[in-house]
């Protein structure tokens, strides 16, 4: 599977506009929590949470797993979103050569 097909598959699974940061922001706002309150639950700084929510930084699959557990949301969905964020970031900023490691990881997670 090449890079474009993999990113296309991830976008198909999760929706092009979805990201872990956007999902975290939606959860926080639906629960009427401040950035500070939500960051404390996730055990991260408010600036890091803000960066996640606005797409300036991306959580690893391991961190996505931790956040899902703390928030009691589906682990698989959070990990998929984190991998999609990473894939999109790599494709947009670094191109094909840097994508091989992620390709192997995502293919294994998705059972491709």
PyMOL commands that set and color helices and strands:
alter all, ss='L'
color gray80, all
select helices_A, chain A and resi 3-14+20-30+35-42+46-53+61-71+75-93+96-110
alter helices_A, ss='H'
color red, helices_A
deselect
rebuild
show_as cartoon
